[in-house]
């Protein structure tokens, strides 16, 4: 009688071009879109970095804040940034994607600023931060993660 249907309607133009438009994702599908493939790895890495940075900063602020207040405060800021990005990636959706993209850009700016500062004026940091030396103490993950996040989030846009 005709061609088998796939459940999606197509227009004549779309059929001529040989493609079918995908339906707009629902809220649940949109959320899942950010945590598929590389997004799942990003969520996992940001989650691990969140736990590590929160644990480190809470301990250091509680026990030895007077030793290096700037370094420990910056570690706490990094922890908040990691936790927020983790949350937005899991939440999904276009608004969350945009928020995570802005936060990844701010994170990258922070890593580059603090990394350069720690190299230029090491005396300002008697103890390391998460972002010291561009995240060398964390295998440079702090400088690679926001770059990867930005690339993924730009690709994941509608």
Buried (B, 14 or more C-beta within 10 A) or exposed (E): EEEEEEEEEBEEEEEEEEEBEEEEBEEEEBBBBBBEEBBEEBBEBBBBBBBBBBEBBBEBBEEEEEEBBBBBBBBBBBBBBBBBBBBBBBBBBBEBBEBBBBBBBBBBEBBBEBBEBBEEEEEEBEBBBBBBBBBBBBEBBBBBBBEBBBEBBEEBEE
